[in-house]
Amino acid sequence: MLKRLFRKSEKEFVLISDNEDYYPQFILLTEDIKEIWLVKRKLDWEMSPPKRFEIKV
């Protein structure tokens, strides 16, 4: 799973998909996280411009 993270509190992260039409935001507790990886680049010929995300959950 590849998501953008927003720390909502000390114990919660909001996970945000670039394709929110199909994959809505959801909350993940820090105790349920096994690993976090940092992705620095994504190569895509049809890459859309960056957008601003609104936290909905």
Gaussian input, Z-matrix of N, CA and C with variables (Angstrom, degrees):
# hf/3-21g

backbone

0 1
 N
 C     1     B1
 C     2     B2     1     A1
 N     3     B3     2     A2     1     D1
 C     4     B4     3     A3     2     D2
 C     5     B5     4     A4     3     D3
 N     6     B6     5     A5     4     D4
 C     7     B7     6     A6     5     D5
 C     8     B8     7     A7     6     D6
 N     9     B9     8     A8     7     D7
 C    10    B10     9     A9     8     D8
 C    11    B11    10    A10     9     D9
 N    12    B12    11    A11    10    D10
 C    13    B13    12    A12    11    D11
 C    14    B14    13    A13    12    D12
 N    15    B15    14    A14    13    D13
 C    16    B16    15    A15    14    D14
 C    17    B17    16    A16    15    D15
 N    18    B18    17    A17    16    D16
 C    19    B19    18    A18    17    D17
 C    20    B20    19    A19    18    D18
 N    21    B21    20    A20    19    D19
 C    22    B22    21    A21    20    D20
 C    23    B23    22    A22    21    D21
 N    24    B24    23    A23    22    D22
 C    25    B25    24    A24    23    D23
 C    26    B26    25    A25    24    D24
 N    27    B27    26    A26    25    D25
 C    28    B28    27    A27    26    D26
 C    29    B29    28    A28    27    D27
 N    30    B30    29    A29    28    D28
 C    31    B31    30    A30    29    D29
 C    32    B32    31    A31    30    D30
 N    33    B33    32    A32    31    D31
 C    34    B34    33    A33    32    D32
 C    35    B35    34    A34    33    D33
 N    36    B36    35    A35    34    D34
 C    37    B37    36    A36    35    D35
 C    38    B38    37    A37    36    D36
 N    39    B39    38    A38    37    D37
 C    40    B40    39    A39    38    D38
 C    41    B41    40    A40    39    D39
 N    42    B42    41    A41    40    D40
 C    43    B43    42    A42    41    D41
 C    44    B44    43    A43    42    D42
 N    45    B45    44    A44    43    D43
 C    46    B46    45    A45    44    D44
 C    47    B47    46    A46    45    D45
 N    48    B48    47    A47    46    D46
 C    49    B49    48    A48    47    D47
 C    50    B50    49    A49    48    D48
 N    51    B51    50    A50    49    D49
 C    52    B52    51    A51    50    D50
 C    53    B53    52    A52    51    D51
 N    54    B54    53    A53    52    D52
 C    55    B55    54    A54    53    D53
 C    56    B56    55    A55    54    D54
 N    57    B57    56    A56    55    D55
 C    58    B58    57    A57    56    D56
 C    59    B59    58    A58    57    D57
 N    60    B60    59    A59    58    D58
 C    61    B61    60    A60    59    D59
 C    62    B62    61    A61    60    D60
 N    63    B63    62    A62    61    D61
 C    64    B64    63    A63    62    D62
 C    65    B65    64    A64    63    D63
 N    66    B66    65    A65    64    D64
 C    67    B67    66    A66    65    D65
 C    68    B68    67    A67    66    D66
 N    69    B69    68    A68    67    D67
 C    70    B70    69    A69    68    D68
 C    71    B71    70    A70    69    D69
 N    72    B72    71    A71    70    D70
 C    73    B73    72    A72    71    D71
 C    74    B74    73    A73    72    D72
 N    75    B75    74    A74    73    D73
 C    76    B76    75    A75    74    D74
 C    77    B77    76    A76    75    D75
 N    78    B78    77    A77    76    D76
 C    79    B79    78    A78    77    D77
 C    80    B80    79    A79    78    D78
 N    81    B81    80    A80    79    D79
 C    82    B82    81    A81    80    D80
 C    83    B83    82    A82    81    D81
 N    84    B84    83    A83    82    D82
 C    85    B85    84    A84    83    D83
 C    86    B86    85    A85    84    D84
 N    87    B87    86    A86    85    D85
 C    88    B88    87    A87    86    D86
 C    89    B89    88    A88    87    D87
 N    90    B90    89    A89    88    D88
 C    91    B91    90    A90    89    D89
 C    92    B92    91    A91    90    D90
 N    93    B93    92    A92    91    D91
 C    94    B94    93    A93    92    D92
 C    95    B95    94    A94    93    D93
 N    96    B96    95    A95    94    D94
 C    97    B97    96    A96    95    D95
 C    98    B98    97    A97    96    D96
 N    99    B99    98    A98    97    D97
 C   100   B100    99    A99    98    D98
 C   101   B101   100   A100    99    D99
 N   102   B102   101   A101   100   D100
 C   103   B103   102   A102   101   D101
 C   104   B104   103   A103   102   D102
 N   105   B105   104   A104   103   D103
 C   106   B106   105   A105   104   D104
 C   107   B107   106   A106   105   D105
 N   108   B108   107   A107   106   D106
 C   109   B109   108   A108   107   D107
 C   110   B110   109   A109   108   D108
 N   111   B111   110   A110   109   D109
 C   112   B112   111   A111   110   D110
 C   113   B113   112   A112   111   D111
 N   114   B114   113   A113   112   D112
 C   115   B115   114   A114   113   D113
 C   116   B116   115   A115   114   D114
 N   117   B117   116   A116   115   D115
 C   118   B118   117   A117   116   D116
 C   119   B119   118   A118   117   D117
 N   120   B120   119   A119   118   D118
 C   121   B121   120   A120   119   D119
 C   122   B122   121   A121   120   D120
 N   123   B123   122   A122   121   D121
 C   124   B124   123   A123   122   D122
 C   125   B125   124   A124   123   D123
 N   126   B126   125   A125   124   D124
 C   127   B127   126   A126   125   D125
 C   128   B128   127   A127   126   D126
 N   129   B129   128   A128   127   D127
 C   130   B130   129   A129   128   D128
 C   131   B131   130   A130   129   D129
 N   132   B132   131   A131   130   D130
 C   133   B133   132   A132   131   D131
 C   134   B134   133   A133   132   D132
 N   135   B135   134   A134   133   D133
 C   136   B136   135   A135   134   D134
 C   137   B137   136   A136   135   D135
 N   138   B138   137   A137   136   D136
 C   139   B139   138   A138   137   D137
 C   140   B140   139   A139   138   D138
 N   141   B141   140   A140   139   D139
 C   142   B142   141   A141   140   D140
 C   143   B143   142   A142   141   D141
 N   144   B144   143   A143   142   D142
 C   145   B145   144   A144   143   D143
 C   146   B146   145   A145   144   D144
 N   147   B147   146   A146   145   D145
 C   148   B148   147   A147   146   D146
 C   149   B149   148   A148   147   D147
 N   150   B150   149   A149   148   D148
 C   151   B151   150   A150   149   D149
 C   152   B152   151   A151   150   D150
 N   153   B153   152   A152   151   D151
 C   154   B154   153   A153   152   D152
 C   155   B155   154   A154   153   D153
 N   156   B156   155   A155   154   D154
 C   157   B157   156   A156   155   D155
 C   158   B158   157   A157   156   D156
 N   159   B159   158   A158   157   D157
 C   160   B160   159   A159   158   D158
 C   161   B161   160   A160   159   D159
 N   162   B162   161   A161   160   D160
 C   163   B163   162   A162   161   D161
 C   164   B164   163   A163   162   D162
 N   165   B165   164   A164   163   D163
 C   166   B166   165   A165   164   D164
 C   167   B167   166   A166   165   D165
 N   168   B168   167   A167   166   D166
 C   169   B169   168   A168   167   D167
 C   170   B170   169   A169   168   D168

   B1=1.4368
   B2=1.5268
   B3=1.3069
   B4=1.4560
   B5=1.5252
   B6=1.3159
   B7=1.4670
   B8=1.5165
   B9=1.3109
   B10=1.4553
   B11=1.5232
   B12=1.3148
   B13=1.4617
   B14=1.5169
   B15=1.3047
   B16=1.4516
   B17=1.5170
   B18=1.3200
   B19=1.4656
   B20=1.5237
   B21=1.3102
   B22=1.4625
   B23=1.5252
   B24=1.3205
   B25=1.4628
   B26=1.5250
   B27=1.3109
   B28=1.4680
   B29=1.5238
   B30=1.3255
   B31=1.4592
   B32=1.5184
   B33=1.3467
   B34=1.4638
   B35=1.5340
   B36=1.3155
   B37=1.4554
   B38=1.5230
   B39=1.3171
   B40=1.4538
   B41=1.5245
   B42=1.3288
   B43=1.4500
   B44=1.5201
   B45=1.3362
   B46=1.4611
   B47=1.5206
   B48=1.3119
   B49=1.4541
   B50=1.5247
   B51=1.3273
   B52=1.4633
   B53=1.5191
   B54=1.3090
   B55=1.4564
   B56=1.5362
   B57=1.3103
   B58=1.4680
   B59=1.5245
   B60=1.3130
   B61=1.4677
   B62=1.5252
   B63=1.3159
   B64=1.4712
   B65=1.5220
   B66=1.3125
   B67=1.4632
   B68=1.5258
   B69=1.3124
   B70=1.4666
   B71=1.5285
   B72=1.2914
   B73=1.4619
   B74=1.5252
   B75=1.3154
   B76=1.4595
   B77=1.5191
   B78=1.3064
   B79=1.4674
   B80=1.5229
   B81=1.3092
   B82=1.4596
   B83=1.5224
   B84=1.3201
   B85=1.4651
   B86=1.5259
   B87=1.3119
   B88=1.4682
   B89=1.5306
   B90=1.3160
   B91=1.4674
   B92=1.5328
   B93=1.3320
   B94=1.4586
   B95=1.5324
   B96=1.3173
   B97=1.4660
   B98=1.5251
   B99=1.3326
   B100=1.4597
   B101=1.5278
   B102=1.3281
   B103=1.4670
   B104=1.5154
   B105=1.3256
   B106=1.4628
   B107=1.5174
   B108=1.3077
   B109=1.4540
   B110=1.5185
   B111=1.2983
   B112=1.4508
   B113=1.5269
   B114=1.3318
   B115=1.4653
   B116=1.5202
   B117=1.3249
   B118=1.4632
   B119=1.5190
   B120=1.3160
   B121=1.4562
   B122=1.5102
   B123=1.3077
   B124=1.4580
   B125=1.5170
   B126=1.3165
   B127=1.4572
   B128=1.5109
   B129=1.3094
   B130=1.4593
   B131=1.5227
   B132=1.3131
   B133=1.4608
   B134=1.5211
   B135=1.2964
   B136=1.4586
   B137=1.5278
   B138=1.2765
   B139=1.4564
   B140=1.5291
   B141=1.3056
   B142=1.4591
   B143=1.5271
   B144=1.3084
   B145=1.4730
   B146=1.5237
   B147=1.3045
   B148=1.4660
   B149=1.5261
   B150=1.3102
   B151=1.4577
   B152=1.5192
   B153=1.2978
   B154=1.4533
   B155=1.5231
   B156=1.3021
   B157=1.4540
   B158=1.5182
   B159=1.3026
   B160=1.4560
   B161=1.5204
   B162=1.3122
   B163=1.4616
   B164=1.5336
   B165=1.3328
   B166=1.4654
   B167=1.5263
   B168=1.3113
   B169=1.4666
   B170=1.5137
   A1=107.47
   A2=116.30
   A3=121.92
   A4=107.99
   A5=116.32
   A6=122.09
   A7=109.82
   A8=115.14
   A9=121.08
   A10=106.62
   A11=115.77
   A12=120.29
   A13=111.22
   A14=114.57
   A15=122.19
   A16=106.84
   A17=115.74
   A18=118.61
   A19=108.80
   A20=115.59
   A21=121.72
   A22=110.82
   A23=115.98
   A24=121.94
   A25=107.53
   A26=115.97
   A27=120.30
   A28=112.31
   A29=117.18
   A30=120.80
   A31=114.31
   A32=117.64
   A33=119.97
   A34=112.17
   A35=113.73
   A36=121.71
   A37=108.19
   A38=116.40
   A39=121.16
   A40=105.86
   A41=117.28
   A42=122.35
   A43=108.63
   A44=115.73
   A45=121.88
   A46=109.15
   A47=115.04
   A48=121.29
   A49=109.44
   A50=116.98
   A51=120.27
   A52=110.72
   A53=116.81
   A54=122.07
   A55=108.69
   A56=115.68
   A57=120.05
   A58=113.81
   A59=117.90
   A60=119.81
   A61=111.07
   A62=116.54
   A63=121.43
   A64=113.33
   A65=116.52
   A66=120.98
   A67=109.56
   A68=117.65
   A69=120.37
   A70=112.42
   A71=115.21
   A72=121.47
   A73=110.32
   A74=114.92
   A75=118.89
   A76=109.78
   A77=115.50
   A78=122.01
   A79=109.28
   A80=115.12
   A81=122.10
   A82=107.86
   A83=115.56
   A84=120.44
   A85=109.58
   A86=116.53
   A87=120.04
   A88=111.98
   A89=116.93
   A90=119.84
   A91=112.57
   A92=117.79
   A93=121.82
   A94=113.28
   A95=117.21
   A96=121.24
   A97=109.65
   A98=115.50
   A99=120.18
   A100=111.23
   A101=116.58
   A102=121.91
   A103=109.81
   A104=115.42
   A105=121.20
   A106=106.59
   A107=116.66
   A108=122.92
   A109=108.54
   A110=115.98
   A111=121.69
   A112=109.25
   A113=116.63
   A114=121.50
   A115=106.84
   A116=116.34
   A117=119.98
   A118=112.84
   A119=116.95
   A120=119.40
   A121=110.78
   A122=113.31
   A123=120.85
   A124=106.55
   A125=117.38
   A126=121.28
   A127=109.16
   A128=114.97
   A129=120.07
   A130=108.17
   A131=117.13
   A132=120.81
   A133=111.83
   A134=117.85
   A135=121.68
   A136=111.26
   A137=115.37
   A138=120.16
   A139=110.90
   A140=115.32
   A141=120.35
   A142=109.92
   A143=117.14
   A144=119.16
   A145=111.06
   A146=117.30
   A147=119.68
   A148=110.73
   A149=115.54
   A150=118.66
   A151=109.79
   A152=115.64
   A153=121.51
   A154=108.37
   A155=115.92
   A156=120.97
   A157=110.08
   A158=115.23
   A159=121.98
   A160=107.98
   A161=116.76
   A162=121.61
   A163=107.44
   A164=116.14
   A165=121.71
   A166=113.31
   A167=117.75
   A168=119.80
   A169=111.33
   D1=131.88
   D2=178.46
   D3=-120.40
   D4=115.30
   D5=-175.97
   D6=-138.20
   D7=159.56
   D8=169.48
   D9=-88.60
   D10=145.06
   D11=-177.04
   D12=-111.99
   D13=142.15
   D14=171.50
   D15=-133.49
   D16=124.29
   D17=-179.64
   D18=-81.18
   D19=113.50
   D20=-178.51
   D21=-84.22
   D22=-37.48
   D23=178.26
   D24=-156.05
   D25=-175.55
   D26=178.68
   D27=-63.07
   D28=-25.28
   D29=-174.84
   D30=-115.06
   D31=2.35
   D32=-175.64
   D33=-137.15
   D34=139.86
   D35=170.44
   D36=-118.22
   D37=144.37
   D38=170.02
   D39=-97.69
   D40=127.79
   D41=177.89
   D42=-100.54
   D43=129.43
   D44=-173.65
   D45=-124.11
   D46=127.80
   D47=177.28
   D48=-91.48
   D49=149.65
   D50=173.03
   D51=-69.26
   D52=-19.79
   D53=-179.42
   D54=-114.76
   D55=73.73
   D56=-174.40
   D57=-71.45
   D58=-13.34
   D59=176.37
   D60=-64.96
   D61=-31.87
   D62=-178.07
   D63=-107.44
   D64=-26.53
   D65=-176.48
   D66=-128.55
   D67=90.90
   D68=-177.43
   D69=-67.58
   D70=162.70
   D71=177.95
   D72=-64.18
   D73=150.25
   D74=173.75
   D75=-150.03
   D76=163.63
   D77=-177.59
   D78=-99.94
   D79=138.05
   D80=177.11
   D81=-126.14
   D82=129.33
   D83=178.63
   D84=-76.74
   D85=144.38
   D86=-178.94
   D87=-60.39
   D88=-30.76
   D89=179.92
   D90=-68.36
   D91=-17.76
   D92=179.06
   D93=-91.70
   D94=-4.23
   D95=-178.40
   D96=-84.81
   D97=128.75
   D98=177.18
   D99=-99.72
   D100=-39.69
   D101=179.41
   D102=-148.31
   D103=148.45
   D104=170.91
   D105=-128.69
   D106=128.98
   D107=178.42
   D108=-116.06
   D109=147.67
   D110=178.10
   D111=-101.94
   D112=123.64
   D113=176.43
   D114=-101.29
   D115=121.65
   D116=-177.30
   D117=-93.88
   D118=-29.21
   D119=-177.39
   D120=-143.37
   D121=149.59
   D122=173.51
   D123=-135.05
   D124=124.05
   D125=178.77
   D126=-99.15
   D127=124.36
   D128=-177.43
   D129=-153.28
   D130=126.41
   D131=-178.47
   D132=-68.32
   D133=-25.89
   D134=-178.38
   D135=-113.66
   D136=36.02
   D137=-175.84
   D138=-69.38
   D139=127.22
   D140=178.64
   D141=-78.11
   D142=159.08
   D143=178.93
   D144=-65.70
   D145=154.36
   D146=179.47
   D147=-60.29
   D148=146.98
   D149=178.53
   D150=-126.16
   D151=160.91
   D152=176.25
   D153=-89.35
   D154=136.38
   D155=-177.45
   D156=-103.11
   D157=141.23
   D158=175.88
   D159=-108.11
   D160=127.30
   D161=179.40
   D162=-74.80
   D163=121.82
   D164=-174.09
   D165=-111.19
   D166=-12.57
   D167=-177.70
   D168=-109.93

